Amino acid sequence: MNTMVKGLTYTEQGTTAWNNYLKQLDKVAPHLGELSERLDMLRRPKRSLIVDIPVIMDDGTVQHFEGYRVQHNLTRGPGKGGVRFHPDVNLDEVMALSAWMTIKCAALNLPFGGAKGGVRVDPTQLSKRELERLTRRYTAEINFIIGPQKDIPAPDVGTNPQIMAWMMDTFSMNSGSTVTGVVTGKPVHLGGSLGRIKATGRGVYITGREVAQQIDLDLNDARVCVQGFGNVGSEAALLFHENGSKVICVQDHSATLYQEQGIDIAKLIEYSKHHQKIQGFSAKDEILAAKFWQIPAEVFIPAALEGVIDVHVAQTIQAKIILEGANGPTLTEADEILSKRQITVVPDVICNAGGVTVSYFEWVQDLASYFWTEEEINQRMDVIMKNAVADVWIKATQAECSLRTAAYILACERILMARKERGIYPG
């Protein structure tokens, strides 16, 4: 069955990322008053660019890759969003990720709109030279729509500070001068910010700490389960561990590790850095992957990929708080079940916003050519994220809704009011 949403059609049973975003907007509409008449502007991207990327491979052949850059909304400022290099990248996913960036930046009250980019490629199958040629050609293809006051890419899945350095250099060569502010997530000595790598995981901990206080959950000795042990999951796990919680289960692509007494996260991080996986850290404590969501714990942190919390997981999970370190880990139907079960979900648009917050700091520092200490970065991020949680909690209380719906209400109000005040050109 298809449902018409003001000019757009989506499948009611669909579970695509874009479908999930549209359904989230539908939930917000009744809370927006007269601003709901303007909600259509958030139901479609402002600009979607699909590019062909020819790359000369090391063996002399030419291969073609498909790339994307979507700018969902630029009402409150230049676009902001990562670039993903992954074999499953597609336009639907990039559109949804750009839309979530729109909501995220507005919910955090950052002066950005939402954007996202990607290339359908497995970067692990390319040599370093091939990866550089791919990155530079992709940057050249999207060159005319990015820039410090237009759209500012950043690292995402499959990309890193080196790729951001190549993007910055390519844009600078075409501009005739060094433009450090065109991307964030760069190496520190090229205008990157201290604290950027750990920022998203740190934000997960900060939002978890603030929400735990609101529901009177003592995090001291609270049990924590973490899915995904990259930059986000490992840093969040470490901060919970250092502040008295027991991280009892960690899952990555290789294994699921369960220790009832709590895992030594610092040692696991060192092991994971050396082996690129957690498998083998303590073989006797490895359990079946399917058991991860069945473990009793106060806090669950999905910090891997989208859509991992489905209806079945939502019906059976035993938790008080779910901290969405990943983008879109909870399906819409599952979200409703969790709400009915009074499990507090801290939505991705605020929970994992530490990364974009420090990206904002990097952009500001680049524009000013004046850089802050890591302590200053962490203090400023703490203030912004605490304020965001407080704003969303107040809105959720007023509207009697979930934190996710409250974050969307708050974000949509800010965006749509900005558009109302800016007007439409030409009039």
C-alpha angles and dihedrals in degrees: 000000000000125000123204113225107191096300098336126091125210133172112249092218093043118121099191117134093247091050090053091052093050091050090051090054090051089058091053098049097081090056098053102073113199090352088071087078087069096048092101089079088068094047093074135035119256091224135005120189123190115188137186113229114199112195128189104225124214091259091057097254122123120235126187124220129186118235135186141198118182124186106195101180133352100177096115098037145307119336118270127192146113134269115236124203106194136130092238097053112131138163095259091056095045091049091052094046090050090050092050088052089055090054093041096052092046093046089053089044092236117156094245140101124218128272139151139185140191149166124220098234141111101237092195089068094057128081117237091258092049090049090051092050090048092050095047094047091047090051091049091051094053094034096110095058100043131073141118091282096033113040130340117204124204138182121289136156109342096008132091144175092289091057089048089052090054090048092049092048093048092050090046093051090053091046096049094234139060109276106184094171095065091089137018129212091059125149109282094244090057095055099287122144129249112243095028098117094053096036101096094049090045089053090053089056094046093051091044091051093049095047092045088058090051093054094038094245113156107219092196103108090356112150116244130192120195127197112197123027104207124110093306103042096040095049093045090048091049094051093048089047093049092049097055106272122126114236098205102170135033125179129189135159092285107044150344113241120198126183115166093203092053134271122261094241096187090057092044091053091053091048092048093049091053098042100028088230141057095231110116096024089111110352094186090060097052115115136183114289092232091063093063096091092044096063114109109240140142096230131037121187115194101195101159126070140337126282100018095131104069131166093279093051091046091053095050109030116114107211143119097209133025113196111199104217090162126063113262099349094153123068117224095247090049090050091059092051093050090050092052090049089053093239107151112232115196100206124232092242090072104014097061096031094106089094096055090042092059089041086059089051090050091051091050091048092049092050091049096038086223122114133206132218120255089249090056090047092052093046093050092046091049091055095048095047094044089052091048093052091047092049093048093045091052091048091049090052093048095046095037091230142118122287090250093055089044091052090050092047091051093045095045092048091054094046097043093045089051090051091047091053094044093048125202123294121247095031 
